[in-house]
Amino acid sequence: MWLEHLLLLSMLQHVSGTWSWGRYVVVHPAGNSDVADACARYRDLLVERSTFSSMTIEEFLDADVLPAQTTAALRDRYLPG
């Protein structure tokens, strides 16, 4: 998690100036308490939290921000039943 977040932060500091903002988001199933706990512990270590976030896949799909076909495919793949 730390290394992936560092990759984002390094992109924001790239000399090309290509990226003006970014956020590392961890998406995990609501039932995965290990990942939720790891995200909470990692967040607590950060002084500046604007570039890190986490959410459940259920929250992500319920936000209705993806095309319906994509949402359906992700639900079938990651939330069967």
JOTA-V948775 format. One record per backbone hydrogen bond with DSSP energy under -1.0 kcal/mol. CO is the residue of the C=O (numbers start at 1). NH is the residue of the N-H. Records with the same first field share a line. If there is no record, write none. Layout:
# JOTA-V948775
CO = NH / NH
This chain:
# JOTA-V948775
1 = 5
2 = 6
3 = 7
4 = 8
5 = 9
6 = 10
7 = 11
8 = 12
11 = 14
14 = 17
24 = 53
26 = 55
28 = 57
29 = 32
31 = 33
32 = 36
33 = 37
34 = 38
35 = 39
36 = 40
37 = 41
38 = 42
39 = 43
40 = 44
42 = 45
43 = 46
49 = 52
51 = 24
53 = 26
55 = 28
56 = 60
57 = 61
58 = 62
59 = 63
61 = 64
67 = 71
68 = 72
69 = 73
70 = 74
71 = 75
72 = 76
73 = 77
74 = 78
75 = 79
